[in-house]
Amino acid sequence: MKKVRITILKTTLDEKLAREFGMIGLGPCPLMKAGEVYYADWIRKPGVAIVSCNDGLRPVIMKLEATDIPSEPPKPAESREQSIEFRKQV
């Protein structure tokens, strides 16, 4: 299994829907910025990508690419959340 490279292409805001349904001052996703790259041990079927941003008011567009970087099995002491956590490229 190999790592997946996740590149943030664009953060968006549907201004019309945000005005109608969002909190006052709502902007694009504050957690991800265009150009950021993450690597993840994430999916076990080669060539398969299941991607969704569940924020309908401010979706984030991502590109997923296969890499040749070997995946690292989780250490026994890691929790499930830690083992699937994105590892940001430094």
NORRARA-V486295 format. One line per field, one symbol per residue. phi: phi as a letter, one per 20 degrees, with the letter a starting at -180 (. if undefined). burial: I if it has 9 or more other ideal C-beta (glycine too) atoms within 8 Angstrom, else O. A space follows every 10 residues. Layout:
phi: ???
burial: ???
This chain:
phi: .dfdeddfea dcbeffffff defgnfcgge eccgnfccdb ecceegmdcd cbdeefebfd ecddcfceff fdfffgeffg fffdffdffe
burial: OIIIIIIIOO IIIIOOIIOO OIOOOIOOIO OOOOOIIIII IOOOOOOOOO OOIOOOIIII IIOOOOIOOO OOOIOOOOOO OOIOOOOOOO
